[in-house]
Amino acid sequence: MPYEQKDNSGTLFQNKDKKSDNHPDYSGSIKINGRDMWISGWRKTTKDGKPFLSLSVKAKDGTSDRPAPPRQQAALDDEIPF
């Protein structure tokens, strides 16, 4: 029986094929609210020298979660010609 990702959980694996500093140190997948996503992680250090992971997620289906820009409402003309 193949592994099925549980909702609101994920898995990261060390990226052994990292070729530049921009490539993530870790990559994997995560399921958020039933949606399959890619997850990437970079090892970083704070100004105080404390290590942390910086994370990024991206939809596997290529769609964006960004909200649509607000629609501009047409200016209402106070003078109605009828």
C-alpha positions, 0 to 999 in steps of 0.5 A: 500500500503506497504512502498517502500524505496526511492533511496538514503534514509534510516531509522534508529531505536533504537536497544532495543535488544542491548546485548553488546557494539559491537551491534549497538545502531541503525539499519535499512535499506537504498537504495543506487543507487537502492541497498538495504543495512543494516545500523547500527549506534553507539553513540560515543563521540569525544575526545572533548566530542562531540557526533556523530554517527558512521555508517556502511552499508552492502549489504542485498544480502550478496555481497561485494562492495569491488573492486577486488584486482588488477591482477598481470600482468605477467612479460614479458621476453625480450628474446623470443625463436622463 
